Amino acid sequence: MPSPEDLYRRGEFYLDRVRGKDGEVVSPNLYICWYDPVTGRMQRRSTRTADLRLAIEMLDRHYLAFHRPADDDKASYTVHQAMTDYWTLHGAEKASADAIHARLKLVNRFIDHEIAIGVLREPVLPTVLDAEWLMRFRIWGTEIDPVTQRRRDPETGDWTVSTRKRAKSTVEESIIQLKAALRFNVKRMEAVPELKHLPRAAVTPERNFRLSLDQIAEMLDYTADGDPELSPAHPARLMPLRRYLIGAICTLARPDALYDISVRPDRQQWHRDAGVLDLNPAGRIQTRKNRPALPVTSLLANWLEATDDRLVCHESVAEEDEDRWVVQRPVADVKKAWSVMARRFGVPIGFGPKLMRHSMATLIAQRGVSQQEIPLALGHVVLPPSTRRYVIFSPAYLSETRQGLQDIASELTRKMATPLHAKPTQVGPDGRRRRV
C-alpha cells in the first residue's frame, strides 16, 4: 500500500511528479521513482501519462519486471496483488479479457465484503483461502449477492433495474480464475493454496428443452409484428432480437459471437464472393470457445446485404426535409427482449438466447447432418490453422450443414405469416441506406 506522502508505492518504486527548483511541477506526467544502490542515485522513468490509474498499472509492470522477490516479499504477498499481477501481465492481453476481469472482480468484491464485516483482516494472504472460505464464497455468490442489471430504453431514455440470483457455474468460474491467478504468481508467494472447484456437471443440471421449428417460426412472426397491446413502435424495438434470431438460425453461433458479426471490410468476416462467414474477426485471438468459419446461406446473405456494420443492431429512420434513411446502431445484447418473448411463448425459466444455438444444432441433427460436421460447425472441433485457411473456401466445406440450414430456412418461410427476409434497402452515393 502507498504511504501517505506517495501517490502509489510498491516495493522500492513509487509514483511522483517532477518539480523544479522552486517546487513547482514542471510536467503533468507522473514518474516512476526509485533509489539505485549501484549508482547511489535516485532514478526516475516517465509513465508518459497524467492518469493515475494508468500510471499505477505502469508502475506495477515495472515492479514485476525488475523486482526480485525475497523471502519477506513472499511472506507478505497478498491475494489482491496476485490477482492484480495476473491481470496486468496476462489477463488483460487475452481475447477473453472481459470475462477474466468480471470473474476476478467478483472475488475481489467478496474479499472486500468479508473485510468490511470483520471476517477477514488486511492484508489478505493466500493462506486464508481454504475449503471454509470457498464455502462462504459460494453461499455469498449464489444466495446473498444478487446480479443487478440496469438497462436504458433506447426510445424513452428510462432506466429499469432488475435483480436475479447468480448462477452457481458463474461462481465456480471465478474460483477457477482465482486458481489461475495464484498459479501464475507461484514464484512470488510462499505456497499456492489447494482450492478445489466443482466441475460444471456438478453445478449445472442437464437441460434438454429445445425449441421446435413451429415455435421458432412463431417467435420470428412476433418480432416482425410486435405485441398488438403495446405501442405501434414495438416491432421496431424488436429488430435487434429479430436479427439475433436470424443470425442464430444461420450460424449456430454462441451469443457473444453473434453480437460480434460485422460486415465491415476491416473485420474480414464476410467473404462475400466465397460465400463464407468467419465468426472470428481479424485480429482476435481464438479462445477455447473456438469461433469457426461457416458457409453463408442465402437467408444470411440477404440480411448481411441489409447491414452496415453489426448484424445484431437497432434500426431507426432519420429524416431531413423530405429525405428519409435508415440508421443502424449496434446493441450490447438482446437479453431483455428475449426474456419478454420467452415468457410469452412458455420457454422455461433459465433458458436465455443461447437456447437458439442448442435448438438449431438439434434441428440440423434431425435433418441428417453428420456427427462429424456438427461439432465442426459448433466450434467444438478445431481445424489446424494451416488447414483452416484453405479448407473453409472449398464448396464441400460443411456442405451438409449448409444444406440443413437452407432446408430449415425454407420450412420457416412456409410456416411464417410474415416475410423471413430483410426489407429491401439500398445504399446511396451519400452512404445512407434507404428503403426501396
KEDRENNU-225266 format. One record per residue (C-alpha): residue in three letters; y, x, z. Coordinates in steps of 0.5 Angstrom, whole numbers, padded with zeros to 4 digits, always signed. Each point is the difference from the previous one (the first is absolute). Layout:
// KEDRENNU-225266
alaYXZ
...
END
This chain:
// KEDRENNU-225266
met+0000+0000+0000
pro+0007+0002-0001
ser+0004+0003+0005
pro+0007-0004+0002
glu+0004+0006-0004
asp-0004+0000-0006
leu-0001-0006-0006
tyr-0007+0002+0000
arg-0004+0005+0002
arg-0008+0002-0001
gly-0002+0007+0003
glu+0004+0005-0001
phe+0004-0003-0006
tyr+0006-0005+0001
leu+0005-0004-0004
asp+0007+0002+0000
arg+0007+0000-0004
val+0003+0006-0003
arg+0007+0001+0004
gly+0006+0004-0002
lys+0003+0005+0005
asp+0005-0006+0002
gly-0006-0004+0002
glu+0001-0005-0006
val-0006-0002-0004
val+0000+0004-0007
ser-0006-0004-0003
pro-0002-0007+0000
asn-0007+0002-0001
leu-0005+0001+0006
tyr-0003+0007+0001
ile-0007+0002+0003
cys+0002+0006+0005
trp-0005+0005+0004
tyr+0000+0007+0003
asp-0004+0005-0004
pro-0002+0005+0005
val-0002+0005-0005
thr+0008+0001-0003
gly+0002-0002+0007
arg+0005-0005-0003
met+0001-0008-0001
gln-0003-0002-0007
arg+0002-0007-0003
arg-0002-0004-0006
ser+0003-0005-0003
thr-0003-0007-0001
arg+0005-0002-0006
thr+0001-0007+0004
ala+0004-0003+0005
asp-0005-0005+0001
leu-0003+0001+0007
arg-0007-0004-0002
leu-0001+0005-0006
ala+0003+0006+0004
ile-0006-0001+0005
glu-0005-0001-0005
met+0002+0007-0003
leu+0000+0003+0007
asp-0007-0003+0001
arg-0002+0003-0006
his+0003+0007+0001
tyr-0003+0000+0007
leu-0007-0002-0003
ala+0000+0006-0005
phe+0003+0005+0005
his-0002-0001+0007
arg-0007+0003+0002
pro-0003-0005+0006
ala-0001+0004+0006
asp-0005-0003+0006
asp+0006-0003+0003
asp+0002-0004-0006
lys-0007-0002-0001
ala+0000-0003+0007
ser+0007-0004-0001
tyr-0002-0002-0007
thr+0001-0008+0000
val-0002-0006-0004
his+0006-0001-0002
gln+0001+0007-0003
ala-0007-0001-0003
met+0002-0006-0004
thr+0007+0003-0002
asp-0003+0006-0003
tyr-0006-0003-0003
trp+0005-0005-0004
thr+0005+0006-0001
leu-0005+0005-0003
his-0005-0005-0003
gly+0001-0008+0000
ala+0007+0000-0003
glu-0003+0003-0006
lys-0006-0004-0001
ala+0000-0006-0005
ser-0002-0005+0006
ala+0006+0003+0004
asp+0003-0007+0001
ala-0007-0002+0003
ile+0000+0006+0004
his+0007-0001+0003
ala-0002-0007+0002
arg-0006+0002+0004
leu+0003+0006+0004
lys+0006-0005+0001
leu-0005-0005+0004
val-0003+0006+0004
asn+0007+0002+0002
arg+0002-0007+0002
phe-0006-0001+0004
ile+0001+0007+0004
asp+0008-0002+0001
his-0002-0006+0003
glu-0005+0003+0005
ile+0005+0005+0002
ala+0005-0006+0001
ile-0004-0004+0004
gly-0002+0006+0004
val-0008+0001-0002
leu+0002+0007-0004
arg+0005+0005+0002
glu+0003+0005-0004
pro-0002+0005-0003
val-0006-0004-0003
leu-0005+0005-0001
pro-0007-0001-0005
thr-0004+0001+0007
val+0002-0007+0002
leu-0003-0003-0007
asp-0007-0003+0003
ala-0004-0006-0001
glu+0004-0003+0005
trp+0007+0001-0004
leu-0004-0002-0006
met-0002-0007+0003
arg+0007-0001+0002
phe+0003+0001-0006
arg-0005-0005-0004
ile+0002-0005+0005
trp+0007+0001-0001
gly+0000+0001-0007
thr-0004-0007-0001
glu+0002-0004+0005
ile+0006+0002+0003
asp+0005+0003-0005
pro+0001-0005-0006
val+0001+0001-0007
thr+0007-0002-0001
gln+0003-0002-0007
arg+0007-0001-0002
arg+0001-0003-0007
arg+0006-0002-0004
asp+0000-0005-0005
pro+0003+0002-0007
glu+0003-0006-0001
thr+0003-0003+0006
gly+0001+0007+0004
asp-0003-0003+0006
trp-0005+0004+0004
thr-0006-0002+0003
val-0004+0003+0006
ser-0008+0000+0001
thr-0005+0003+0004
arg-0007+0001+0000
lys-0006+0004+0003
arg-0001+0007-0002
ala-0007+0001-0004
lys-0005+0004+0004
ser-0001+0004-0006
thr+0007+0002+0000
val+0000+0003+0007
glu-0006+0004-0002
glu+0003+0003-0006
ser+0006+0002+0005
ile-0006+0003+0004
ile-0003+0004-0006
gln+0007+0002-0002
leu+0001+0003+0007
lys-0006+0004+0000
ala+0002+0003-0007
ala+0007+0002+0003
leu-0004+0003+0006
arg-0005+0004-0004
phe+0006+0002-0005
asn+0003+0004+0006
val-0006+0002+0004
lys+0003+0007+0000
arg+0006-0002+0003
met-0004-0003+0006
glu-0005+0002+0005
ala-0005-0005-0002
val-0001-0006-0004
pro-0002-0007+0004
glu-0006-0003-0002
leu+0002-0007-0003
lys-0005-0005-0003
his+0003-0005-0005
leu-0004-0006-0001
pro-0003-0001-0008
arg+0003-0005-0004
ala-0006-0004+0000
ala+0001-0001+0008
val+0007-0003+0000
thr+0000-0004-0007
pro-0005-0005+0000
glu-0003-0001-0007
arg+0003-0006-0004
asn-0003-0003-0006
phe+0005-0005-0002
arg+0002+0000-0007
leu+0005-0004-0005
ser-0003-0004-0005
leu+0003+0000-0007
asp+0002-0007+0001
gln+0004+0002+0006
ile+0003+0006-0004
ala+0002-0005-0005
glu+0003-0005+0005
met+0004+0006+0003
leu+0003+0002-0007
asp+0002-0007-0001
tyr+0003+0000+0007
thr+0004+0006-0002
ala+0002-0003-0006
asp+0002-0007+0002
gly+0002+0002+0008
asp+0000-0006+0005
pro+0003-0006-0002
glu+0002-0002+0007
leu+0004+0007+0000
ser+0007+0002-0004
pro+0000+0000-0008
ala+0000+0007+0001
his-0006+0001+0004
pro-0004+0002-0007
ala+0005+0006-0001
arg-0001+0002+0007
leu-0008+0001-0001
met+0001+0004-0006
pro-0002+0006+0004
leu-0006-0003+0002
arg-0002-0002-0007
arg+0001+0007-0003
tyr-0004+0002+0006
leu-0006-0005-0002
ile+0000+0002-0007
gly+0000+0008+0002
ala-0006-0001+0005
ile-0004-0004-0006
cys+0001+0005-0005
thr+0000+0006+0004
leu-0005-0001+0006
ala+0005+0005+0004
arg+0002+0000+0007
pro+0007-0003+0002
asp+0003+0007+0001
ala-0002+0002-0007
leu+0002-0007-0003
tyr+0007+0001+0003
asp+0001+0007-0003
ile-0002-0002-0007
ser+0006+0001-0005
val+0002+0000-0007
arg+0005+0006+0001
pro-0002+0006-0005
asp+0001+0005+0005
arg-0005-0003+0004
gln-0005+0001-0005
gln-0004-0006+0002
trp-0001-0005-0006
his-0002+0004-0006
arg+0001-0006-0005
asp-0003+0003-0006
ala-0006+0002+0003
gly-0001-0007+0004
val-0001+0004+0007
leu+0004-0001+0006
asp+0000+0005+0005
leu+0000-0002+0007
asn+0002+0007+0003
pro+0008+0001-0002
ala+0002+0007-0003
gly+0001+0005+0006
arg-0004-0004+0005
ile-0006+0004+0003
gln-0006-0004+0001
thr-0003-0002+0007
arg-0007-0002+0002
lys+0002-0007-0002
asn+0000+0002-0008
arg+0004-0004-0005
pro-0004+0000-0006
ala+0003-0001-0008
leu-0002-0007-0003
pro-0001-0003-0006
val+0006-0005-0002
thr-0002-0007-0001
ser+0004-0004-0005
leu+0003-0004+0006
leu+0002+0006+0004
ala+0003+0003-0007
asn+0004-0007+0000
trp+0003+0001+0007
leu+0002+0007-0001
glu+0004-0001-0006
ala+0004-0005+0004
thr+0001+0005+0005
asp+0006+0005+0001
asp-0003+0004+0006
arg-0005-0002+0005
leu-0005-0005-0002
val+0001-0004+0007
cys+0007-0002+0000
his+0005-0006+0001
glu+0004-0003-0006
ser+0006-0003+0000
val+0005-0002-0005
ala+0007+0003+0000
glu+0006-0003-0004
glu+0006+0003-0003
asp+0005-0005-0004
glu-0006-0003-0005
asp-0005+0005+0001
arg-0006+0000+0004
trp-0005+0005+0001
val-0006+0002+0005
val+0001+0004+0006
gln-0007+0003+0003
arg+0000+0003+0007
pro-0006+0004+0003
val-0003-0003+0006
ala-0003+0003+0006
asp-0006-0005+0001
val-0002-0007-0001
lys-0003-0001+0007
lys+0005-0006+0002
ala-0001-0004-0007
trp-0008+0002+0001
ser+0000-0003+0007
val+0003-0006-0002
met-0004-0001-0006
ala-0007+0002+0004
arg+0002-0006+0005
arg+0001-0005-0006
phe-0007+0002-0003
gly-0004+0001+0006
val-0001+0007+0000
pro-0003+0002+0007
ile+0005+0004+0005
gly+0000+0007-0001
phe-0001+0001-0008
gly+0006+0003-0003
pro+0002+0002-0007
lys-0006+0005+0000
leu-0004-0006-0001
met+0001-0001-0007
arg-0003+0007-0001
his-0006-0002+0003
ser-0001-0006-0003
met+0002+0003-0007
ala-0006+0005+0001
thr-0005-0005+0002
leu+0002-0005-0006
ile-0001+0006-0005
ala-0006+0002+0003
gln-0003-0007-0001
arg+0002+0001-0007
gly-0005+0005-0001
val+0005+0006+0000
ser-0005+0006+0002
gln+0000+0003+0007
gln+0002+0007-0003
glu+0006-0003-0003
ile+0003-0004+0006
pro+0000+0006+0005
leu+0004+0004-0005
ala+0005-0006-0001
leu+0001-0001+0007
gly+0001+0008+0001
his-0006+0001+0005
val-0003+0005-0005
val+0005+0005-0003
leu-0001+0004-0006
pro+0001+0007+0000
pro+0007+0002-0002
ser-0002+0004-0007
thr-0004-0006-0002
arg+0005-0006+0002
arg+0006+0003-0004
tyr-0004-0001-0007
val-0005-0006+0002
ile+0005-0005+0002
phe+0002+0000-0007
ser-0006-0002-0003
pro-0002-0007-0003
ala-0006+0000+0004
tyr+0003+0002+0007
leu-0001-0006+0005
ser-0002-0005-0006
glu-0004-0005+0004
thr+0006+0000+0005
arg+0005-0001-0006
gln-0004-0006-0003
gly-0002-0003+0007
leu+0008+0000+0002
gln+0001-0003-0007
asp-0005-0006+0001
ile+0003-0001+0007
ala+0007-0001-0003
ser-0003-0005-0006
glu-0003-0004+0005
leu+0006+0000+0004
thr+0004-0002-0006
arg-0005-0006-0001
lys+0001-0002+0008
met+0007+0000+0001
ala+0005-0005-0001
thr+0006+0005-0001
pro+0000+0006-0005
leu-0003+0006+0002
his+0004+0005-0004
ala+0007+0002+0002
lys+0006-0004-0003
pro+0002+0003-0007
thr+0006+0005+0001
gln+0004+0006-0004
val+0004+0006+0002
gly+0006+0000-0004
pro+0004+0006-0002
asp+0004+0000+0006
gly-0006+0001+0004
arg+0000-0007+0003
arg-0006-0005+0000
arg+0001-0007-0003
arg-0005-0006+0000
val-0002-0002-0007
END
